Amino acid sequence: IAFLIDHSGSMRAQVGTDKNYTRLDAAKEKLAAVVEALPKTHQCNMVTFETGVHPMWKELRKLTDTNRTEFLDAIKKIPFGGGTNTFGAMLEAFEDSEVDTIYLLTDGIPTSGTITDPGEILDQLQRINRTRQIVVHCIAIGLDSDLLKDIATITGGEYKYVR
């Protein structure tokens, strides 16, 4: 499983009723809960993205006690960044041949990287995924996103919207 976490400037926006609770806070909380619950046999990696794309590890790793602790510590330290390079983050995850599932947590508005047009992102993902068959689950945080709905649909994933 590759977890792709948007930490762009737009993730500073408030979500829910707490004025100090941001979209990034929501993403971190949900991701930490999942990582804590996964069995040790699962292999995972985290790719944080904003204008740049930052994989935690070069490839998936089993969630041993040491790796799980490192993963949870890294989640806490995710800072706010610049733009939103959604396509770049997806490409990074697709480069690991062991990845068969992606969870994309974002507010859904690509603003940087080689491709930002939603239609072109969908076309490229469909082309790339013909041979990989990676399932992409999309979690939209703070904004209902047609792009994320479409990514989930074309890859056989699920779409969730967190207000």
N, C-alpha and C positions, 0 to 999 in steps of 0.2 A: 504494500500500500504506500503510495506517495501522497503526502498531505501538502497541498499548495496553499500557503497563507499570504494573503494580501496585507502588506503593512504600509501602504501608500498614505499620503497626506489625507485623502478622503476618508480613511478609516478612523480619523479623529472625531468624526461626526457622532453625535449622541445617538444612542439606541435605547429603547425602553423609556422608563419614567425617571430614572436617576440621571441627573444632569452631568455627573462625573463618569458615567459608564459609556465607553466608546464602542464603536463597531469592532475595533481591534481587541478590546477587553472581552467582548462576547466571543470572538473567534478563538482567543487564547483559552478561555474557560471551557468552551466546547471541545477543543482539541485536547486539552489536558485530561478531561474526563474520559475521552475515548482511549488515549494512550494508557491511562491508568487501568482501564478495563480489559485491554487486549491481552491475550495469552502470550507467554514467552516465545511460543513457536512462530508467531507472526513476524514477518520481516517488514520494516517500515523505513521511511526516510521523510524528511521535511524539507520543502523548498519554500523559502520566504521570497517574496518578490515585491518590488516597487519599480522604480525605473530600472534597477538592476535585478538580477536573478541570483539567489544565494542558496545552493543546496547545503544542507547540514553535513551530509556525508557524500562520498563519491558514488555510493550505491546503497541499496537496501541493506539493513542489518536486522538480525533477530533482536527481539526486545528482551535481552538478558537484563538482569537487575541493573548492571552497570550502564548499559545502553539506554534503558528506560529512564534512569536518573538523569543521564546526560540530556536526553530528549526533553524531559520535563523542565530541567533547568534552562535549556535553550528557549523553550516556549516563553518562559517568564521574561527573558531578556530581549524579546523582539521589539525593536524601536520603531517609531514612525519614520517613514521615508518620503520619497518624492512621488513620481507618477505611478501608473499601473500597467505593468508589462505582463498581461495575462497570457498572451501567446508565447512569450519567451519562457515563462514558467511551465507552460504545458509542454513545450519542446524539451525542456530539461528533464521532465519526468518521463517523457517518451524515449529518451536516450538510454535509460536503464532497462536492459532487456528483461529483467526480472519483474518489472512493474506490470501488474495486471489490473490494478484498481487505483483510481485517483479520487481524492476528495479535494475539491476546489472551494476554498472559503474566501469570499470576496464581496465587495459591494457591486461588482459586475460592470464597471465602466472602464474599459481599456483606454489608456491615454498615452502610453509610450511603448517603445519596442518597434520591431520591424513591421508588425501588422497591428493596426488598431481598429480597422473597420470590422464590425461584427459579422457581416456577410462573408468577408474574406477569411476571417478566423474560422468560421464554420466550414467553409469549403476546404481549407487546408487541413483542419482536423479530420474531416471525413476522408480525405485522400490519404493522410498519414495512417489513420486507424483502420484502413481496409485490411492491412496485413497483421496489425497488432491486436486488434479487438479488445482494447483497453476500455473498461467501464469507468465512466467519469460521473461521480456524484457531485452535484453542485449545491452549495449552501450560500444563498444570497443573504447578506447581512445588512439590514437597514434599507435596502432598495429592492423592490421586486424587479427581476431582470429577465427580459425576453432572451437575451443572449445565453444566460445560464440555463434557462429552460430548454433552449434549443440544443445546447451542448449535451445536456443530460439525455435528451430524447435521441439524438443521433448516435450516442454511444451506449445506449441501454441502461443508463444510470437513473438516479432519482434526483428530483429538484426539491429543495426545502427553502422556505423564506423565513428568516428570523427578523422580527420587527424591532 
